Amino acid sequence: MRKTSLALAIAAGTLGLSLSQVANAEFIKDSKASLEARNFYFNRDFRQDGASQSKREEWAQGFILRMDSGYTEGTVGFGIDTIGMLGFKLDSGGGTAGSDLLVPDRSGGSQDYSSDLAVAGKVKLSKTTLRVGSMQFKNMAIASSDSRLTPQVFKGGQLLSQEIEGLTLDGGYITEVNNRNSSDFEDLSMTTGGRRGITVTGDKTTDSFQFLGGNYKVTKDLTAAYYYSNLEDLYKQNSFNLVHVLPLGEAQSLKADLRYARSTDDGRSNVDNKALGAMLIYGLAGHSVGLGYQKMSGDTGFAYLATSTDPFLVNYVQISDFANKDETSWQARYDFNFGSVGIPGLTFMTRYLTGDNVDLGAAGDGKEWERDTELMYVFQEGALKNLGVRWRNAMVRSNFTNDLDENRLIVSYTLPLF
């Protein structure tokens, strides 16, 4: 994995400190490291007649080493963060590749193994931190996907400031992406699939994505957030979010999550979208019941970074995002934490989403639905502590895209190193 010269310069400067200085610095004391072993089985069965591929089925083993240093002593502190990734094919072939677990090969299958290293140098002054290099992001404008064997990382820089109590300011500039099924960086592009009605003229890629925004804790129960983002030449986006948690008594609460985004073109596309979303979640002891609503309007569907970056939408779920042109969708969700009945570490989730009014042109209106179920258990003590077993099941039916059934079985073990 390639690294920017600036990140290397920061890393070299940090590592070049004298041994006596490093030994006494917070650089060592505040360092954290963990190793995750992730075993992933993926099966997607295409159910519609005439599908070009009957199923995608792969099994792989991954290892993710995360090492975050502290900062050197002094008014300005220096540090370094790294993510090391290894992936090994356990089973794939016979036309079943394409799960995004593994790096594709030239024959249409998957490579036997892959490796990547993401390195980011960081500088801290007071409560403001600058990171430059290869890293994951998670905010309203951009969120790295971590739903396969190894995570998606981006190359760029990020400035994060918390100088004012309750206020977090966040800005960044990104030039390239290394996707979860890739072994190298590539230019940035925009999601255009499905029935979004998004078209691009000329070059479909760019090397510039910028974002600026943040969140403010208005009260202890209310948080407001705003982000502006720009994928150069492709789209501009203004995103707003309000989250309010209302305590209703002992072990009860009502959470409201309201989202709105306005997306427009930036020269080479026809992007024009308004995305409104709302989610209400009532919690009682170990139970929670949620109801979600999402509405797309404008000349196109919702625009966000490709490939497989997680969009900030209430109805973005295991497979679908329900963000096609003119689509209206609803979600009903139920969660249960078995810790409330004496089985800590065991959780259950199920949800059902339905979308309609998708603009299919002369073909009329499109409809789709998705049902997801998830069961997860993480051992809390003993020799198997931190071992997690997770089963994710999904079913999708639609009159304009693939019908499919999907199962994912993930066994992961995280070992804290220091």
N, C-alpha and C positions, 0 to 999 in steps of 0.2 A: 504494500500500500504506500503510495507516494505521500510525502509530507512537505508542507510549505517550508521555504528556506527560513522564514521568520520563526516558525515553530522550532525548527532545529537550532536556530541561534539561541532562542530562549532556553531550550533544553540543555544545550552545551554550556551556556553561561551558568545555569543552575547547578549542573553536575560538576562544573569546574571549581566550585567553592572548595576552600581548603578543608581537609578532613576535620580539623579541630573545630572549625566554625559549624560545619554540618552536624557534628556529633552533639552540639549543644543547642541546635536550632529546633524550632517548632516544625521544621521541614520533616524531621524524622518522627517526632512525638505525635504529631497529628495525622500521620500517614495511615491510610486504610487500604486493605487489599482483600480480595475474595476470588475464589475460583468456582465457577458454576459448570457442572457437567449436565448437559441437556440432551436427553434421548428423545427423538421426535419421530412418531409414525403419523403419516398423512395419507388419507384416502378420500378422493373426490370422485364420485360416481355420477356421470352425466346420464340423465334419464330421458332426454327427448330423442325422438326418432331422427336418424340422419346425422347424429353428432360426429364430428370429425375425429374425436378421440373418446373412447368409451369410458375411460377413467384415468386419473392421475394417482399413482400410488408409489410412495417412496418412504424409506426408513433410514434415519441418519443419526450420527452421534456428534455432538458439538461440545466444545470447551470454550468458555469465555472467562478470561482473566482480567479483572479490573484492579488497577492500582492508582490511587489518588494520593499524592503527597500532601503534606502540610505546606507551610510557607517559611521561607528563610526569615531570620530575625531582621529587625530594622523597620523603619517607617514604610518602606516599600518592600513587600515580600514577594519572592519568586517560588514557583512550584511547577510540577508537571503531572499530567494525568495520562494514563495509557489504557487502552483496551486491546488485549490480544485475543484473536479468534482462530479456532481450528474447527474444521468440519470434515467428517468422514462418511462416505457412503456405505451403508450396511445392506441395502437392497433397493434396486431400481433396474428397470429394463423392460423389454417387450412392449415398447410404446407407451409406458406409463409415466415417463418423466414430465417435468413441468410444474412441480408442486411449489417451486421457489425455495425448497429446502437446500438445494445444492446448486453449484455453478454449472450451467449447461455446457455441453461439449459440442463439437462441430457436427457430430453424427445425429444430433437430436436427442441424445441421452444426457447423462450427468457425469461430471468429473468425479474421480474416486476420492479426492480430498481437496481442500482449499485452506488457505491461511491468510490472515490479514493482521495488520497492526495499526491502530489509530493512536496518534500521539498529539497531545495539545499542551503547549506551554501556557502558564498563567501568571498574572501579575496582580497583586492586591494592594490597594491603598485605602486605609480605613475600611469602609463597608462597600467598596466598589471593586469589582473583579473584572479583568480582561483576560479572555482565553483566545488563543490563536492556534489553529492546527486542525486536526480531525476529531470530531466529537459528535455526540448525539444532542438533539434539541427536543424540547417539549414545551410548546406554548401555543397560543391561539393561531399564530401565523404558520407554524411549522412544527411537526411532531414526527420524530423518527419512528419507523415501524420496528417492533421487536416481537412480531408474531410468528416467526419462523425459527430456524436453527441458530442464526446469529443476527445481531441487530444491524439496521441501516445507519450509516454514519455520513456526515457531511464535512466538507472542507471549507473552512472560513474562520470567522472571528465573532465573538460575542462579548458585549459589555453589559454587566449586570450590576445595578446600584441599589442599595437599601439604606442610604444615608438618612432619609426621613422616615420616622417610625410609621409603619403601616403602609408605606408606599414602596413598590418595587418597580424600577425602570429597567427596560430590557431592549437592547438594540443589537442587530447583527447584520453581517454581510457574508453571503455564501456563494461559492463559485462552482463547486462540484459535489457529486453524490456518489457514494459507494453503496449500491443496493444490497439487500439481504441475500440475494442469489448471485452476487458478483464478486470478483476478486480484484477489481480495479475501479478507479474513479472515472466518471463520465460527466458530460455537460448536463445541465438541468433542463427539464421539460415539464409540460403541463398534462394533467389527466384529461383525456378527450373521449374516452370510451363510453360505451352504453348509448343511451339516447339523449345525450347532453345537447346536441346541436352545435357543438363547438367546432369551429374550423380554424386552421392556421394557414397563412400564406407564406411561402418562402421557408426559411430555416425554422424547424420545429424546436430547436434547442437554443439555450442561452447560457452564459457563464456569470450571471449576476442575479441574485435574489437578496433583497434587502427587507428588513423589518424593524419597526420601532414601536414600542408600546409599553404596557405595564399594567399593574393592578393596584388598587387602593382599598384598604380595609376601612370602609366608611364607619361601620360599627362592628362590634364583636360578632354580629350575626349577618352582616351584609358586606359583600365584596363586589366592587365594580372594576371592569377591565376594558381596555381598548388596545387594538393593534392595527397599525398600517403596514401593509406589505406590498412588494412590487417584484414580480418576476419579469425582468426587463424585456420589453418588446412584446410581451404576451398578456399579462393582466396586472391590474392594480386592485387592491382589496382593503376595505375598512371593516373591521370586525369589532363588535360590542358584546359584552357579557355582564349579566347581573346574577349573582348567586346569593340567595337568602335562606338561612336555616332558622326556622321558628321552633323553639322548644315548646312542647305541649304538655309537659308533665314528666313524671318519672318514666324513663326509658321510652319516651315518645318524641317525635320530631316531624316537621314537615319541611322538606327542602324544595325550593323553587330555583330552577336554572333556566334563564332566558337568554337566547342567543340571536344575534342578527348580523348579517354580513352583506355588504354591497360590493359587488365585483364588476369591473369594467375592463374594456380592452386597453392594450398599451401599444397599439400600432400594427401588429401582425396577426391579430385574432379578432373574432367577433364577440368576445365575452361580454355578456350583459345579464347579470343575475342578481336577484334579491333573495336571500335565504333567511327564513324566520324559523326558529326552533324554540320549543319550550318543553321542560321536563319537570314533573311534580313527583316527589317521592315521599311517601308516608312510612315512617319507621316506628315499629313497636317491638321492643325487646329484640329478639333475633330476626324478626320478620321485617321486610320492606316491600312495599307495593308501589310501582311507578307507572305513570301514564305520560307518554311523549307525543308531541305534535310537531310536524315539520312541513313547511310550505316553500316550494320553489316558484319564483315568478321572474319575468323578464324574457328576453329573446333566446337565452341559453340556460343550461343547467349550471351547477356550481363548479367553480374552477379551483383547483389546488395542485400542489406539486406532485408530479409522478416520480418514481414508480412506487406505488403502495405506501406512500406517506400517509399518515393518519390525519384525515380532515377533522376540523373542529365542528362536528355536526352531531346533534342529539340522536339521530337515527343512523349513524354510521355504526355498523355492527360487524359480526364475524365475516360475512361475505359481501353484502350490499351496503350502499351508502344512501339509497333512496333520494338521489340528488339529480335526477334527470329533468329535462325541460318540462316545466309546469307541474311537476309531480307534487302531490299531497300525500303525506303518509302519517300513520299513527303507530304508536308502540304501547304495548302492555307488558309489564315486567314484574317478576316476583323473585325475591332473594330470601334465603334463609341461612343464618349462621348457627350451626349446631352447637357452638360454644354456649349458647343460652340454655341448652338442655344437657350440659355436661360433657360435650364432645368437642373440645377446642381443636381448631385446625381444619374442621370439616365444613365446607360451604357448598351451597346449591344455588343455581340460577336458572331461570327459564324466561323466555320472552317471545312475543309474537309481534311481527310488524306487517302492515299491509299498506301498499301504495297504489294510487290510481291517478288518472288524468294525465298520464305521460303522453307528450305530443309525439305521435307516430306519423304525422303527416297524413297522406291519403289513406293510410292503414287504420286510422281512427285513434282511439285512446288505449294506452298501455296500462296493464295491471301487473302487479307482482306481490308476493308475500314471502316472508322468511320466518322460520321458527328455529330458535337456538336453545340448547340446553347445555349446562356445564356443571360438572361435579368435581370438586377438588379437595384433596386432603394433604395437609402438611404435618408431618410428625413433629410433636412439640418437645419430646424429651427422649432420653435413651440413646442407644447407638445409632439410631436412624434419624436423630434430630436434624431438621432442615431438609429432609427428603420430601419432595412433593410429587404427588401423582395427580394428573389433571386430564379429564376426558371432556372434549368439546364436540358436540354434535350439532349439525345444521341441516335444514331442508329448505330449498328455494324452488318456487314455482312462478312462472312468468309467461306472458303471451308475446314477449319481445326479446327475451334473452335466454340463457341456458337454464334448464331445469336440472337440479343436482341435489344429491345427498352427500354429506361430508362428515367424516370422523377424524378427529385429531387426538392422539394419545401422547401426552408429554410427561416424562419422568425426569425430574431435575433434582440435583443435589448441590447446595451452595455451601462451600467450606470457607469460613472466615479465616484468613491467613494472619492478619494482624490489624 
